[in-house]
């Protein structure tokens, strides 16, 4: 395979490797990805190998303990971590682990905890990181709140090359922009933008 993957990667490594190779080529070391709902950066990660390759890696995680683990697990000059939620408006919001974050491991994550956290729209977060149109990969994994994240995202403006989104499908907002479904299972859908031109800059 051309890219590395965590053993817990949600998508079969061979399938994801074929998609990444088609989209990015076999040896891209200077890409950019944005992952919303990053957990601890390792468990079920679809992006860990890209971070290891030196990609500009932008993570957002709203749960403080997970974000602390994320910072401990992933370090480097190209790693950018935002302690925040991402949704339909810029505001302080109250979330619970039943809505955001995996359950079952570790044990405290199964508790019905509520916490306040700053929320940004995805547009605002991308602007804060000075990203440009045409970045390589957007991953959205927010435990059922995917539609809320998309409500604050102007896909026609940002045009990521590949989108991995949990809780499929969200066909309508991508189909009109020349995205096609290149993979789908009962957890994730992957969209690949056709007629692609590399327009990003770093």
C-alpha positions as CSV (number, residue, x, y, z in Angstrom):
1,X,0.0,0.0,0.0
2,X,1.1,3.6,-0.6
3,X,-0.1,5.1,2.6
4,X,0.0,3.9,6.3
5,X,-3.1,3.2,8.4
6,X,-3.9,2.6,12.0
7,X,-5.1,-1.0,12.8
8,X,-8.4,0.5,14.0
9,X,-9.0,2.5,10.8
10,X,-12.8,2.5,10.2
11,X,-12.5,1.9,6.5
12,X,-10.7,-1.2,5.1
13,X,-7.1,-0.1,4.5
14,X,-6.9,-1.6,1.0
15,X,-10.1,0.2,-0.1
16,X,-9.0,3.5,1.5
17,X,-5.5,3.2,0.0
18,X,-7.0,2.8,-3.5
19,X,-9.1,5.9,-3.0
20,X,-6.2,8.0,-1.7
21,X,-3.9,6.8,-4.5
22,X,-6.5,7.7,-7.1
23,X,-7.2,11.1,-5.6
24,X,-3.7,12.1,-4.5
25,X,-1.3,9.9,-6.3
26,X,1.0,7.3,-4.6
27,X,3.5,9.7,-3.0
28,X,1.9,13.0,-1.9
29,X,3.7,14.3,1.1
30,X,2.5,17.9,1.1
31,X,-1.3,17.6,1.2
32,X,-3.8,19.2,3.6
33,X,-6.6,17.5,5.5
34,X,-9.2,18.7,8.0
35,X,-10.8,16.3,10.4
36,X,-13.9,17.3,12.4
37,X,-14.5,15.0,15.4
38,X,-10.9,13.8,15.7
39,X,-11.3,11.7,18.9
40,X,-7.8,10.9,20.2
41,X,-6.2,11.0,16.7
42,X,-5.5,7.3,16.7
43,X,-8.7,5.3,17.4
44,X,-10.6,4.6,14.1
45,X,-8.4,7.2,12.4
46,X,-8.6,7.5,8.6
47,X,-5.9,10.2,8.5
48,X,-3.1,9.1,10.8
49,X,-0.9,7.9,8.0
50,X,-1.3,11.2,6.1
51,X,-0.2,13.1,9.3
52,X,2.8,10.8,9.5
53,X,3.7,11.7,5.9
54,X,3.9,15.3,6.8
55,X,0.6,16.6,5.6
56,X,-0.8,19.8,7.0
57,X,-3.1,18.2,9.6
58,X,-6.0,20.2,11.0
59,X,-8.1,18.6,13.8
60,X,-11.1,19.7,15.7
61,X,-12.3,17.9,18.9
62,X,-14.9,19.3,21.4
63,X,-14.4,17.0,24.3
64,X,-11.6,18.2,26.6
65,X,-10.2,14.9,27.7
66,X,-10.1,13.5,24.1
67,X,-8.6,16.8,22.9
68,X,-5.8,16.4,25.5
69,X,-5.2,12.8,24.3
70,X,-5.1,14.1,20.8
71,X,-2.5,16.7,21.7
72,X,-0.4,14.0,23.5
73,X,-0.7,11.5,20.6
74,X,0.0,13.8,17.6
75,X,2.8,16.2,17.7
76,X,4.6,18.1,15.0
77,X,5.0,21.4,13.2
78,X,2.3,20.4,10.7
79,X,-0.3,19.3,13.3
80,X,-2.9,21.9,14.2
81,X,-5.5,21.1,16.9
82,X,-8.6,23.1,17.7
83,X,-10.5,22.5,21.0
84,X,-13.9,23.3,19.7
85,X,-17.2,22.0,18.3
86,X,-18.1,22.6,14.7
87,X,-21.7,23.3,13.7
88,X,-24.2,25.6,12.1
89,X,-23.3,28.8,14.0
90,X,-20.5,30.5,15.9
91,X,-21.7,30.2,19.5
92,X,-21.1,28.6,22.9
93,X,-23.0,25.3,22.9
94,X,-23.8,22.5,25.4
95,X,-22.9,19.0,24.2
96,X,-23.1,15.5,25.6
97,X,-21.0,12.5,25.0
98,X,-24.1,10.8,23.6
99,X,-24.2,13.3,20.8
100,X,-20.4,13.8,20.2
101,X,-17.8,11.2,20.8
102,X,-17.5,7.5,20.8
103,X,-18.9,5.3,23.6
104,X,-17.6,2.4,25.4
105,X,-13.8,3.0,25.7
106,X,-12.7,4.3,28.1
107,X,-15.5,3.7,30.6
108,X,-16.1,7.4,31.5
109,X,-17.2,8.0,27.9
110,X,-20.5,6.1,28.5
111,X,-21.6,8.6,31.1
112,X,-24.4,11.1,30.2
113,X,-22.1,14.1,30.7
114,X,-22.8,17.6,29.4
115,X,-20.2,20.3,28.8
116,X,-20.0,23.7,27.3
117,X,-17.6,24.4,24.5
118,X,-17.0,27.0,21.8
119,X,-18.5,26.1,18.5
120,X,-17.4,27.5,15.1
121,X,-18.9,26.9,11.7
122,X,-16.7,24.9,9.4
123,X,-16.3,27.9,7.2
124,X,-15.1,30.0,10.1
125,X,-12.7,27.3,11.2
126,X,-11.2,26.9,7.7
127,X,-10.8,30.7,7.6
128,X,-9.1,30.8,11.0
129,X,-6.5,28.3,9.6
130,X,-6.1,30.3,6.4
131,X,-7.0,27.3,4.2
132,X,-7.6,27.8,0.5
133,X,-9.9,26.2,-2.0
134,X,-9.1,22.7,-3.2
135,X,-7.4,21.2,-0.2
136,X,-7.2,17.5,-0.4
137,X,-9.4,15.9,2.3
138,X,-12.2,16.7,4.7
139,X,-13.3,14.1,7.3
140,X,-16.5,14.7,9.3
141,X,-17.2,12.2,12.1
142,X,-19.4,13.8,14.7
143,X,-21.8,11.1,16.0
144,X,-25.0,12.1,14.3
145,X,-24.4,15.9,14.0
146,X,-23.0,15.8,10.4
147,X,-25.9,17.7,8.9
148,X,-25.3,20.5,11.5
149,X,-21.7,20.7,10.4
150,X,-22.7,20.9,6.7
151,X,-25.1,23.7,7.5
152,X,-22.1,25.9,8.3
153,X,-20.0,24.8,5.3
154,X,-19.9,26.3,1.8
155,X,-18.7,23.3,-0.2
156,X,-18.8,25.3,-3.4
157,X,-16.3,27.7,-1.9
158,X,-13.8,25.1,-0.5
159,X,-14.1,22.2,-2.9
160,X,-12.1,19.6,-1.0
161,X,-10.9,16.8,-3.3
162,X,-12.2,14.0,-1.1
163,X,-14.9,14.0,1.6
164,X,-15.3,11.2,4.2
165,X,-18.5,11.6,6.2
166,X,-20.1,9.4,8.7
167,X,-23.9,8.7,8.8
168,X,-24.4,8.5,5.0
169,X,-25.7,9.6,2.6
170,X,-25.5,13.3,2.0
171,X,-25.7,13.1,-1.8
172,X,-27.5,16.3,-2.7
173,X,-25.0,18.8,-1.4
174,X,-22.1,17.1,-3.2
175,X,-23.6,15.7,-6.4
176,X,-24.2,19.2,-7.9
177,X,-20.5,20.0,-7.4
178,X,-19.3,17.0,-9.4
179,X,-18.7,14.7,-6.5
180,X,-19.3,11.0,-6.9
181,X,-19.7,8.3,-4.3
182,X,-16.5,6.2,-4.5
183,X,-17.1,4.1,-1.3
184,X,-20.0,3.5,1.1
185,X,-20.7,1.1,4.0
186,X,-23.0,1.2,7.0
187,X,-20.8,3.8,8.7
188,X,-19.0,6.0,6.2
189,X,-19.5,7.4,2.7
190,X,-16.6,8.7,0.6
191,X,-17.1,11.4,-2.1
192,X,-14.5,12.1,-4.7
193,X,-14.7,15.3,-6.7
194,X,-14.4,14.8,-10.5
195,X,-12.9,17.2,-13.0
196,X,-10.4,18.1,-10.4
197,X,-7.7,20.8,-10.7
198,X,-5.2,21.4,-7.9
199,X,-6.0,24.9,-6.9
200,X,-4.7,24.9,-3.4
201,X,-1.7,26.8,-2.1
202,X,0.2,26.6,1.2
